Amino acid sequence: MRWHLNFIPTTLLENAILINVAVFLVESRRQRTPIQWRSPLTIPAFLFIVAGAISVIDAPDRRAALGLFRAYLLEPVAFALVAATICTNARRAYLLVGGLCLGAIWLGVPNALVVLAAIKSHAYKVTDTPPTVIYLTQNAVALFLEPILGMVAAALLYTPGRRFKFGSLVALVVLLPIEVLTFSRGGYLAMAATAFVLALSHRRRLWLIPGILVTGLLLTRIPLIGERLALETSNVYGNTVFFRYDIWTATARLLKERPLTGAGLSGFATRIAPFWNATHPLASQRFIDPHNIVLNFWVETGILGLLAFGWLFFALGYLCLRTWRRADPTWRPLALGVFLALVAIGVHGLVDVPYFKNDLSLEFWALLAIGLASYRATLASNPHHPSRLRDA
């Protein structure tokens, strides 16, 4: 949902973020409450923003790059600053998770229904991209759903309150079939990894892990899912392994010539052209990313952006694991849920890009805010525990 304010393009999502930030700043000034900006994640977040600014300068289209810089970096980071400050109790954090779940359901249900309609009318073939209603591809739906599935699965297993547990169950029952119907092979891999890590966290892991393996095996016996997965072992159109190898090879050649700055924000489609095989069956398509999380951050934000985001990603995972071990029962599911979300992002990111999109960047920073809030709450309840975050 896009429009222009004079010559400046904007979106409904962007305006929602800006309204939240504006209200937060006004209320913080009225109540004279400090903004909690210092954390173990502040330095990598700052470096990531700096890398993005450099990539705007280096981009072939600076106007387009500035729009992406605003949408993918500045606004999500500002929202995370707000959310991490106001989530002073687990109830508020669960409210934020609930909002993400509602968004995922609103997005996922229409897409699932159109896939079911195509299957019912025998109009869908496994070699084709599944049809969509919202978003351009079902893979984009899967990328948004997977981190949320990790959050609700952790809440269902560990949340002490019945209301939150029931809400998590409802969300899981609705979202899990939607995820399956995306037919995203990277999504299936991410779900398997998330379920495995969740099972390892539980004392009944010796029962849960075999159950996950059996469930996964049964899912592969569903004809369409089995045929979709079998494409990866065949040399036919629809096999994503060969395509991704080709685009990764071309991206590596691009980065060999531009190792420090990459292609610049929004510059990949333009600067990959000399390295893309013109005889490839998909050569006529305009690819805007290299379908790999490492390569994507490298080409979009340069080596500094890649290192800064890597620092941010693994530091957040480390904080969530520390919180999971030490937090009270209300915060522990949230910390574990964010860690599971990172697992999903990292695993699916091996074959796709789970960040450079308006919704995905905001989702990542919202999850970061929840993880940081849970860490701060745990530190506040254990003031004598050694930590760099003394003033949280």
N, C-alpha and C positions, 0 to 999 in steps of 0.2 A: 504494500500500500504506500505509494510514493506520490510526492507532489513537490512543487518548488516554492520557496520563499524568495521572491525576486529571482536572482540567478543561482541561488543556493538550493541544490536538491536535498530533500529530507524524506524521512519515512515515519510511519506511525510508531515503530519500535524506538527510533531515535528520540522522538518527542516524549514518549513515555519515560525513557531514561532521563532525559533532561529535566522533566517535571519532578521526578523523584529526587534528583540531585539538588535542584533549586529549593524544594521544600525542606530537604535535609539541612542545607546551609542556613536557611532562614530560622529553622527551629533550633539548630545548634547555637546560633547567635543569640536568640531570645532566651534560651535556657542556660547560656554560658557553659555549655558542655564541650570539652575538648574533642577534637577529631582524632580518632585512633589511627594514625598513619604509620607509626613505627612498628616494625615486625621483622622477623628473619627473612621475609619475602620482599621487603621494601627495595633493597639494592638490586636484585635481579629484575624486579618489575620496572624500576627506573631505567636500567640498562636496556631493557626491552623497548621501552618507549623511545629512548635515544636512538637505538638501532632503526626503529621505524621511521623516525624523523630523517635520518641519513638516507634511508631507502626512498623517501619522498623526493629528496633532492636528486638522487641518482636515477629516478624512474624516467622512462621515455615519455610518459604523459603525467606531468606533475599534478595536473588538476584531478585526474582520476585517482592518482596515488594519494593525494590529500584526502579525498573522500574515504578511501579505504583506511587510511591512518586514523581518521576520526571514528569510523564505524567499528574497526577491528581492534583498536588499541585504546584510544583516549576515553571513549564513552564506556566500554566494558570495565576498564580499570576504575573509572570514577564510580560506577555502580558498585563494584566490589568494595571500594572504600566505604561507601554508604552502608552496604549490607553487613560488612564485617563489624562496623561500629554499632549498628542498632541491634544486631543479634546478640543481645546480652543474656538471653536465656534460651534454652533448647526449644521452647514453644515457638518463638519467633523464627528460629532456624527451620523447624518443621513446617511452618507456614510458607516459607520460601520454597521448600521442597514440594509442598502441595501445589504451589503456583506453577512450578515446572511440570508437575504431573498433569495438571489441567491443560496446560499448553500442549503437552505431548498427546493427550487424548484428543483434543480439538484438531490437532494436526493429523494424528494417525488413523482415526476412525474412517474419515472419508477415503483416505488412500487404501485402507484395508478393504473397504466395501467395493471399490472399483476393481481391485484385483480379484476379489471373490466373484464379481459379476463376469469378469473376463474368463475366469476358470470355468464357471458354470456354462457359459456360451461357447466354450472350447476355442476362444479367441486368443488365448495366451500360449506361447511356446517358450520353453526354457531358454532357448537361444536369444530371445528378445528381452529388452529391458521392460520390466513390469510397468503397467500404466499407472499414472498418478492423477491426483486432483489438486493437491497442494504440494508445492515444490516441483522441480523439474525431473527428479529421479527418486526412485524408492531408496536408493542408497543414502540420499540426503536425509530421508526420514529415519533410517536405521542409525545414522550417526548422531542424530539428536536424541533418539530414544535410549540408546545403550547406557550412557552415564546415569540417566534417571532410573533405569532398571536396576543398576547397581545400588543406588540409594535406597530404593523401596525394598529390595531384597534384604539388605542389611537391617532396615527398620522392621521388616516382618519377622526376622529371626531373633532380633535382640531388643526391640523396643519394649519397655516394661508396661507402658500404658495400653489398655485395650483399645481405646479410640484410635490412637496412632497405628496400632497393629492392624486393626480392621481396615483403616484407610489404605495402609500399605498393601494389604491383601487385595482389595478392590482394584487398586492401581496395577498391581502385578497381573491379575487375571485379565484385565483389559489390554495392557500394553504388551504382554508377552506374545499373544497371538498376532498382534499387529507387527511386531518385530519379525516373527517367523514369515509373515506374508510379504515382507519386503524382498524376500529371496536374495538378500545381500549375503554373499559368501564371506566377506570380511566381517559382517555383522554376526554371522553364525560363529565364526572363530572368536570374536570378542565375547559373545555370550558364554561360550564354553570356558574361556579363560576366567571370566568373572565368576561363574558358578564354581569352578575348581578352587579359586582363592577363597571364596566365601565358605566352601566346605572345609578347607584347611583351618579356618579360623574357629571352627566349632569343635566341641569336645567329642561329638559323635561323627567325626570325620571318616572313620573306618566304615561307617554305614552310608554316609552321604556321597562319598566319592564313587563307590560302585553304582549307587542309584543314578548319579549324573551320567556315568558312562552308559548305563543301560538306556536311560532316557534319550541320550544323544544318538545311540544306535537305532532306537525305534524311530526317531525323527528322520534319519537318513533312509528308512524303508518306505516313507511316504513318497509315492512316485515322483511328483514334481520336484520335491526337495532333493531326492536322490539323483534325478536326472540333472538338476541344476549343478549339484556338486560334481557329478561325473564329467561335466564339461571341462573341468580343470585338468583332466587327464587325456583330453582329446584335442586334436589340432583342427578345430572348427571355429567358425565365427561365434563369439560368445565366450571363448576362452580368454580370461583376463590376464593370465600369467604372461603370455607372449606379448600382448599389448603393453603391459606394465614394464616388462623388461626393455622393450624398445624405447618407451618414453623415459625410463630411468637412464638408459644409455645416452640418449640425447641430452638429458639434463646434466649428466656428468660431464659431457663435452662442453656444455655451456659454462658450467662452474669451473672447469679447468681454465677457461679464458677470463672468467670474472670471479675468482675465488673469494675475494673480500666482500664485495658489495652484492653479488648475485645479479638478478635481473631487475631489482628494484620493485617496489610495490606496484602491482598491476602490470608489470613489465614482462611477465613470463611468456604470454602468448605471442608477443612481438619478438622477443629476443631468442626464443627457441626455434623460430622459423628456419634459420640457416643450418640448424643441426638436425632437423626432423626429416626423416626419409620421405621424399616426395612420392615414392612408389608404394608406400605403406597403404593398406586398404583403408585406414582411417586418416590418411594424410590431409584430406579435405576438411576435417573437423578442426575447430579452434579450441585447443585445450588451454585452460587457464591455470592449471596446476599440474605438478608431476606425480600426483597420486602416491605420495609418501611423506610422512610427517617431517622427517629429517630434511629431505630434499626441499620440501615446501618452505620450511622456515629459512633454509639457507638461501633459496632463490628470491624469496620475498623480502627478507630483512637482513641478508648478509650473514657473514660468519658471527658477527657480534650478536645479532638477533637469535641465531641458532643456539649459541652458548648461553645467552641470557635466559631463553625460554627453557632450555634443558636444565639449567640451575633452578629455575622457578618450579618446574615440573617435579623434579626429584626431591627438592627441598620440601615441597608441599606433601609429597608422599611420605617423607620421613617424619614430618610433624604429625601427620594423621596416624601413623603407626605408633608414635610415642603417646599420642592422646588416647588411642585405642587401648593401650595397656594400662593407663593411669586414670582415665576419666571416670566420672560417676555414671550410673546406668542410663541417665537421660541423654548424655552427650556421646557415649561410646558408639551407638549405632550410626550417628552422623559422621563421626570421624572415620569409621570403617566404610561407610557408604561412599564418602569422597575418595577414599583409597581405591575402592572397587571401580568407581567412575574413572579414575586415572588408569586403572588396568584396561578397562574397555577402550578408552581413548588411545592408549599406547598400542594395544594389539590391533585395533582396526586401523590405526594410523600407519601400520606397516604397509598397507595397500591402498590407503586413501588419505585425505586431508581432513582431520576432525577439528579444525580451528578456523580457517580463513573463510568465514561466512558469518553474516550478521548474527544469526541465532546461535551458532556454535561458539563464537567468541564470547558472547554474553553468557551463555551457559557455563563455559569454562570458568569465567571469573566469578560467577555466582557460586559455583561449587567451591572455588578457592576461598571465597568469603566465609562459607559455612565451615570449611576445614580450619580456617584461621580463627574463627569465633570459638569453635570447640577447643582449640589449643589454648586460647586466652582464658577461657572459662576454667579449664583444667589447671592452668598455671595459677590462676587466682585462688583456687581451692587448695593448692599446694605451694604456698609462697616461698617455702624454704628449698624447693627443688631447684638445682642448678640449671640455669637457662640464660641465653643471651637476651631473651625478651623480658627484661626486668620491669619495664614500665607498661606492660600490656594491661 
